[in-house]
Each structure stands twice: as C-alpha cells, then as structure tokens.
C-alpha cells in the first residue's frame, strides 16, 4: 500500500506534515479532510504497480455487497453485537479479498474505531453513501434503520442495472453477428467472386469495383486494420477515464438517440434515490448533495450536481440550484420544489425515484421494440447492397449473351 506525505494546515494555524497509508490518493485526502486539516501539497513515497491500467479498486461486486448488508441487517436486528456479526459473516465469506478487508475492518472496530470510519478508510472501494449513512446511524443510534434504508436504495439500483443489461443483450448479439457476417463476406466471399470475374475479362460495374477494392484493402491490411481498431479503442478508453475526457464522453452519451434518454433518467434516479436515503438517515443537506453527486455514474451529470453544494451552503434553495444546472428535468425540479415548500422533501424524492424507475422500464421496452427491426432492416440493406454488387456483373453478362 502506498504512503502519502501531506503538508497540511491545522485549525490553530500551524503547518505540519502528516503521513497517510491508503490504497490511493483520493482515499488519503478523504482521511486528511475528515481530520479537519487543510491540504497544501502532497507527495507519494510508496509505489504500487498494476499490470492492468484499467483495474478497478472495487473489493466486492455490487451483488456481493448487497448480500453482505442483508446478512448484517439480519444479525443486527437479532440483537447481536457488530463484532460478533462480523465474526459470523467471516466464517462464510468465500471472496478472499473481501474476507481480508472485513477482517481488517473488524479489527479496527475492536480497537475502538467507528464502523463508518473503518469502511471510509477504503475510499472508493465501497460506495461513499454507505459510510456516510452508517455514520449518521451511529450518531442517531439507529444502525438497523440506516442499513434498511441503504438496502432499499441498493436493491433499486441493482435491479435497474439488471433490467438495462438484460435489455441490451439481444441487440448487442444482433449487432455483433451483423458485423461478423459483413466482415466474412468482405474478406472471404467477395474475393472468390473477384477471382471468378477475372476470367471473363469484362469491365465490371462501379459498385462491384468499389466492393472488390474495399474487400482487397481489408484482406491485404487486416493486421493493420485490427491494430488501428485496437489502438482507437485503447485511446478512447484512456480519454474517457480522464477527468475532462470522462465528463465530455458522458455528455456525448446523453446525446445518443433513445439510449441517451434512458441514461439521463438513470442518472437522475441515482441522485434522487441517494439524496433521499442520506437525508432520511439524518445526514445534513450539503454533505448529502456532495455524496449523492458521487453516486451518479454519469460524470457530466455528477459534476453539474456537485457544483450546487456551494450555492445551497450559501442559502439558495435546492430546487433553484438544481434548475440552474440544466441537467435536472422540469418534473423533478417541480416536485423537489413542492417537497421543500411543504417539508416533505424525502417523500417527494422517493416519488421522483419511483417515477424514473417506471419511466426507464417503459423506455427500455420501447427501445427493444424499435431497435430489433432497425438492426434487421439495416443488416438487410447492407446484405442486399453486397449481393447487388456480387450478381450485377452476372446479370449484365447474361443479357449480353442473350442479345
């Protein structure tokens, strides 16, 4: 685990250095900020290497974490102490990495560290909303209620992701098969026809000439083409994982016809569901907004929502700040406005989340209904064009012989 040396300012005006061991820099910064210190600069002393530049620091799958919290809630509800609950779950935990982390968390709790701080020490390995919710539950003495609300939030997100994934499987298979079929025709079938037509010595139609030229280019430069495609994918992935590139990439995704609307609604559902869960658990408004923004997977929407925390801190209403971002729908803004005015913000956020859940499901069904015939028609047009280019010379030769 790498070490980070921070040059920080203390609340009484002193400037000191503090060393923090953490899995990454954001996690180390979170620990420093929780201590109430201001960061001036930081340098890393320990080095950690990864053979996979795209490797995630995620310790357990979303489904695995959901199961863990269901078991923890059942044990807490039964009246067992937290440390004993951890011991019981560790006996049945099969994920070695998660078991190691849970063991470390249990040891920290045994030594007097709060459960929320023990989970927060792992930074982005766990959802930010989790440690914050647990902290609010610890302060209010209602760990069971907080776990129950978090589970309800997580089940909604997990179920919705499953719906989106299952809805996209069939279109993805159709598109993949279509690309493979066209690729085989261009690199294998057309060259056979080209050899056949060479024996006639006749001038080929322009459509056939262009098709043969494309086929020849692909066949003779197949390694170069595959290398360029792989390089393009690599560059796009690196760009999409950078801060500015990721925001731009996610903004472009929202512009995709049909799919963009679903992704936008999913981002809004994540925000309203997270914010409602945090506020219901007793977390103050501004920290709730900051953490709810982190729970949004679309980085463009997340950045816009995170920017309103300062406005709300200065006294501006939540609905007004959200309206100015331009990424929150009018319906959501109106319902949040009513919730703030009537003192029922949590209820309104739950209603918005429920509305978007149903809206996403309806749009997914419509998308599947529309996208299948669109793919089939598109594939049919491509195949028909290739067949036209294949057989047009035969038709011309037949006409010449008959005449």
ZIQUIRA-V328857 format. One record per residue. N is the residue number from 0. D_FIRST is the distance of its C-alpha to the first C-alpha in whole Angstrom. Layout:
n=<N	N>
d_first=<D_FIRST	D_FIRST>
This chain:
n=<0	1	2	3	4	5	6	7	8	9	10	11	12	13	14	15	16	17	18	19	20	21	22	23	24	25	26	27	28	29	30	31	32	33	34	35	36	37	38	39	40	41	42	43	44	45	46	47	48	49	50	51	52	53	54	55	56	57	58	59	60	61	62	63	64	65	66	67	68	69	70	71	72	73	74	75	76	77	78	79	80	81	82	83	84	85	86	87	88	89	90	91	92	93	94	95	96	97	98	99	100	101	102	103	104	105	106	107	108	109	110	111	112	113	114	115	116	117	118	119	120	121	122	123	124	125	126	127	128	129	130	131	132	133	134	135	136	137	138	139	140	141	142	143	144	145	146	147	148	149	150	151	152	153	154	155	156	157	158	159	160	161	162	163	164	165	166	167	168	169	170	171	172	173	174	175	176	177	178	179	180	181	182	183	184	185	186	187	188	189	190	191	192	193	194	195	196	197	198	199	200	201	202	203	204	205	206	207	208	209	210	211	212	213	214	215	216	217	218	219	220	221	222	223	224	225	226	227	228	229	230	231	232	233	234	235	236	237	238	239	240	241	242	243	244	245	246	247	248	249	250	251	252	253	254	255	256	257	258	259	260	261	262	263	264	265	266	267	268	269	270	271	272	273	274	275	276	277	278	279	280	281	282	283	284	285	286	287	288	289	290	291	292	293	294	295	296	297	298	299	300	301	302	303	304	305	306	307	308	309	310	311	312	313	314	315	316	317	318	319	320	321	322	323	324	325	326	327	328	329	330	331	332	333	334	335	336	337	338	339	340	341	342	343	344	345	346	347	348	349	350	351	352	353	354	355	356	357	358	359	360	361	362	363	364	365	366	367	368	369	370	371	372	373	374	375	376	377	378	379	380	381	382	383	384	385	386	387	388	389	390	391	392	393	394	395	396	397	398	399	400	401	402>
d_first=<0	4	7	10	13	16	20	21	25	26	29	31	31	28	26	23	19	16	13	10	7	6	6	8	11	14	12	11	15	16	15	17	20	20	21	24	22	23	21	22	20	16	14	11	10	7	8	7	10	12	15	17	17	18	15	15	12	15	15	18	22	24	26	24	23	27	28	25	27	30	30	28	31	33	32	32	36	37	36	33	31	27	25	28	28	24	25	28	26	23	26	27	23	23	20	17	14	16	17	14	13	17	17	14	16	19	18	17	21	22	21	23	20	22	21	21	18	16	16	16	13	11	13	15	14	17	20	21	24	23	21	24	27	25	25	29	30	29	31	34	34	34	31	33	34	31	30	33	33	30	31	34	32	29	32	34	31	31	34	35	32	34	37	36	34	37	40	38	38	42	42	39	41	44	43	41	44	46	44	44	48	49	46	48	52	51	50	52	55	56	56	58	61	60	62	64	66	66	69	71	71	71	69	66	66	63	61	61	60	57	56	57	55	52	52	52	50	47	48	48	45	43	40	40	40	37	35	36	35	32	31	33	30	27	28	29	26	24	26	26	22	23	24	28	28	27	29	32	31	31	34	36	35	37	40	40	44	44	40	39	41	39	36	37	38	35	33	36	35	32	32	35	34	31	33	35	33	31	34	36	33	34	31	33	34	32	28	30	31	27	25	28	28	24	25	28	27	29	27	31	32	29	29	33	32	30	32	34	32	34	37	37	36	39	41	42	42	40	42	43	40	39	42	42	38	41	38	40	43	46	46	43	44	47	46	43	46	48	45	45	48	49	46	45	42	40	43	43	40	40	43	42	39	41	44	41	40	44	44	41	42	46	45	43	46	48	45	46	49	49	47	48	52	50	48	51	54	51	51	55	55	53	55	58	58	57	60	62	61	61	65	66	68	69	71	72	74	75	77	78	80	81	83>
